[in-house]
Amino acid sequence: MIFQSIRWRLQIWYGLVFLAVLAGFGVTAYQLERNRQFRNLDGEFQRRMGALSNLLRPPPGRQQPEGSPMGQERGGRPGEDFREEGPPEDRPLPRPDGPGFQFHPPADPAGLFGSESNSFYYVIWGRDGKELARSQAAPGDVPPPPPQQPADPRGPPPPRMRGALREFFHPAPGGEVLLVGRSIAEELAGLRVVAWSLAGAGAVVLLLGLTGGWWVAGHAMRPIEEISATAVKIAAGDLSQRIRAADTDSELGRLATVLNSTFARLEAAFAQQQQFTADAAHELRTPVAVMITQTQTALKRERDAAEYRATVEACQRAAQRMRQLMESLLQLARLDAGQERMSRLPLDLSKLVKDCLELVSPLAEARHIKIHCAIPALPCVGDSERLGQVITNLLANAIEYNKEGGEVRVTGERQSGTVLLTVTDTGRGIAAEDVPRIFERFYRADKSRSGGGGHTGLGMAISRAIVQAHGGGIEVTSQPGAGTTFTVRLPAAADGVTE
């Protein structure tokens, strides 16, 4: 479960990276401190080794080998004859293993070798491996030097470690071997303290980093958790849920904004579907109820032919209304799915308007409504039958919902690559709260007209779908008591293209 969580994966990955960085820093810091302390120690070893080498001197009249360090600390030059001066008691004693070199007893005036257990100590072996001298602080178990090897041109042999003892060898020109050593237990203990301090500081920094990383990861993942929780509630049926996105500028914030917009459209679509289902059932219920009532009445007793004929005619009218409603629903479904074929032929919209005016003129005359048409040639490309259906529907509504003896004005113009067709009436208008819903399916601004006049409440929805399928749009503006204006916008045809 932990490895399936994005938050834990991020935390583990950043923890490992942080641990590697801290470990590398700690090891580097420890090595730098260790090298610094050992360089200081080795410098002390070399200084004492040089002082001890001066105690081995060549006899009078014999030259030092060129490059030998002996005698340099006392002012001698390589290759210079060394002559012993001073009182007889300070002169070197004969060496016990031969007349080649002499060993000067170390008075140690500078205090380079002490007697304490943690002081520097020395041991000197002769060429035959016998021990010649040692200091008081030298341990009793100092092993003899390894067999002498040819001189290494790269420098003296490396130091050796025996537990907490660090020891340096130095072969003398006469075959003797000098050893200088010291216990570095205190330095090693100090290095252990440094190591534990670095480890402790690294652990604290790692803990703080992991805590901060956990908080940052949690803060970054919180929108995802809210998205998941909201999606679960929406899937359970609560379409009103929305994601709380405080930081809308981040990537997840923008995603939350998009999802909220999607959820809003989804809620609207479900609400529209529910309303559509209820309205369709309501529209179908009336003709079905008429048919059932008529047939039940006719079957209660014997009737003459005229009564049966009246019953059949009522059922026929109800069935025709049901068929009209179903055809409108099927047309809307095809338009929504993009399955309604629209021809793209050049046509003059002004001629199409005049044909539609001839079709609705009997309705206008019956209500004493005057129609004024002032429309120039409007070349466009589209399906004349479908666009004629839209224009007829607009004109029929303008006449039916107009006042007795009112007027209808039809105008048109070409504007910025589009053609505009405007139908204005002088009716009672539409209330402001009903204007945004005028193109909804089965919606009627005047509820008293529901089901009357053979209307299904789908005419405006179909008109908008047809205009949108042509790449245009339809708008409505209304002023209660003054009238309503519908404006249809369609793409204009290229210059010179007409029907």
VENLIN-V6250 format. One record per backbone hydrogen bond with DSSP energy under -1.0 kcal/mol. CO is the residue of the C=O (numbers start at 1). NH is the residue of the N-H. E is the energy in kcal/mol with one decimal. If there is no record, write none. Layout:
co;nh;e
CO;NH;E
CO;NH;E
//
This chain:
co;nh;e
2;5;-1.2
5;9;-2.3
6;10;-2.5
7;11;-2.3
8;12;-3.0
9;13;-2.5
10;14;-2.7
11;15;-2.2
12;16;-2.5
13;17;-2.4
14;18;-2.6
15;19;-2.7
16;20;-2.5
17;21;-2.2
18;22;-2.6
19;23;-2.8
20;24;-2.5
21;25;-2.4
22;26;-3.0
23;27;-2.8
24;28;-2.1
25;29;-2.6
26;30;-2.5
27;31;-2.6
28;32;-2.4
29;33;-2.2
30;34;-2.8
31;35;-2.9
32;36;-2.0
33;37;-2.3
34;38;-2.5
35;39;-2.3
36;40;-2.0
37;41;-2.4
38;42;-3.0
39;43;-2.0
40;44;-1.7
41;45;-2.5
42;46;-2.6
43;47;-2.1
44;48;-2.1
45;49;-2.5
46;50;-2.3
47;51;-1.8
48;52;-2.5
49;53;-2.0
50;54;-1.1
52;55;-1.3
53;56;-1.3
55;104;-2.4
57;102;-1.8
59;62;-1.8
65;68;-2.1
69;72;-1.6
71;76;-2.7
72;75;-1.3
77;80;-2.1
87;90;-1.4
88;91;-1.2
95;98;-1.2
102;57;-1.7
103;93;-1.2
108;111;-1.0
116;119;-1.5
121;181;-2.5
122;135;-2.1
123;179;-2.2
124;132;-3.5
124;133;-1.4
125;177;-2.2
126;129;-1.8
130;126;-3.6
133;124;-2.9
135;138;-1.1
152;155;-1.6
160;167;-2.5
162;165;-1.9
164;184;-3.4
165;162;-2.7
166;182;-1.7
167;160;-2.4
168;180;-2.2
170;178;-2.8
172;175;-1.8
176;172;-3.7
177;125;-2.5
178;170;-2.2
179;123;-2.0
180;168;-3.0
181;121;-2.6
182;166;-2.5
184;188;-2.7
185;189;-2.7
186;190;-2.6
187;191;-2.5
188;192;-2.3
189;193;-2.2
190;194;-2.3
191;195;-2.8
192;196;-2.8
193;197;-2.6
194;198;-2.8
195;199;-2.6
196;200;-2.8
197;201;-2.9
198;202;-2.7
199;203;-2.5
200;204;-2.4
201;205;-2.6
202;206;-2.9
203;207;-2.6
204;208;-2.7
205;209;-2.8
206;210;-3.0
207;211;-2.5
208;212;-2.8
209;213;-2.9
210;214;-2.7
211;215;-2.2
212;216;-2.8
213;217;-3.1
214;218;-2.5
215;219;-2.7
216;220;-2.5
217;221;-2.4
218;222;-1.2
221;225;-2.2
222;226;-2.6
223;227;-2.6
224;228;-2.6
225;229;-2.7
226;230;-2.6
227;231;-2.5
228;232;-2.1
229;233;-2.0
230;234;-2.5
231;235;-2.7
232;236;-1.4
233;238;-2.1
234;237;-1.6
237;239;-1.4
238;241;-1.2
246;248;-1.1
250;254;-2.6
251;255;-2.1
252;256;-2.7
253;257;-2.1
254;258;-2.3
255;259;-2.7
256;260;-2.6
257;261;-2.1
258;262;-2.3
259;263;-3.1
260;264;-2.3
261;265;-2.3
262;266;-2.6
263;267;-2.8
264;268;-2.6
265;269;-2.7
266;270;-2.5
267;271;-2.7
268;272;-2.8
269;273;-2.5
270;274;-2.7
271;275;-2.7
272;276;-2.9
273;277;-2.7
274;278;-2.5
275;279;-2.9
276;280;-2.9
277;281;-2.4
278;282;-2.2
279;283;-2.8
280;284;-2.2
281;285;-1.6
282;286;-1.1
284;288;-1.8
285;289;-2.7
286;290;-2.2
287;291;-2.3
288;292;-2.6
289;293;-2.6
290;294;-2.6
291;295;-2.4
292;296;-2.5
293;297;-2.4
294;298;-2.2
295;299;-1.7
304;308;-2.1
305;309;-2.4
306;310;-2.2
307;311;-2.3
308;312;-2.5
309;313;-2.5
310;314;-2.1
311;315;-2.3
312;316;-2.3
313;317;-2.3
314;318;-2.1
315;319;-2.4
316;320;-2.7
317;321;-2.1
318;322;-2.0
319;323;-2.5
320;324;-2.6
321;325;-2.2
322;326;-2.5
323;327;-2.7
324;328;-2.1
325;329;-2.3
326;330;-2.6
327;331;-2.3
328;332;-2.4
329;333;-2.4
330;334;-2.4
331;335;-2.4
332;336;-2.7
333;337;-1.9
334;339;-2.7
334;340;-1.0
345;382;-2.5
347;380;-2.8
348;352;-1.6
349;353;-2.0
350;354;-1.9
351;355;-2.0
352;356;-1.9
353;357;-2.2
354;358;-1.8
355;359;-1.2
356;360;-1.6
357;361;-1.0
360;364;-1.7
361;365;-2.5
362;366;-2.0
364;369;-2.9
365;368;-1.1
367;405;-2.1
370;408;-2.5
372;410;-3.0
378;349;-2.8
379;493;-2.1
380;347;-2.9
382;345;-1.6
383;387;-2.7
384;388;-2.2
385;389;-1.6
386;390;-1.6
387;391;-2.5
388;392;-2.6
389;393;-1.9
390;394;-2.2
391;395;-2.5
392;396;-2.7
393;397;-2.2
394;398;-2.2
395;399;-1.8
396;400;-2.8
397;401;-2.7
399;402;-1.0
403;406;-2.0
406;370;-2.1
408;372;-3.3
409;424;-2.7
410;374;-2.5
411;422;-2.9
413;420;-3.3
415;418;-1.2
417;492;-2.2
418;415;-3.4
419;490;-2.3
420;413;-1.8
421;488;-3.1
422;411;-2.2
423;486;-2.5
424;409;-2.8
428;481;-3.8
431;434;-1.2
431;435;-1.2
435;438;-1.5
437;440;-1.7
440;443;-1.3
446;449;-1.8
447;450;-1.4
449;452;-2.1
452;455;-1.5
457;442;-2.4
458;462;-2.4
459;463;-2.3
460;464;-2.5
461;465;-2.0
462;466;-2.3
463;467;-2.4
464;468;-2.6
465;469;-1.8
467;472;-2.3
468;471;-1.7
473;489;-3.2
475;487;-2.5
477;485;-3.1
479;482;-2.8
479;483;-1.7
483;479;-2.4
484;425;-2.3
485;477;-2.4
486;423;-2.5
487;475;-2.4
488;421;-2.4
489;473;-2.0
490;419;-2.9
494;497;-2.2
//
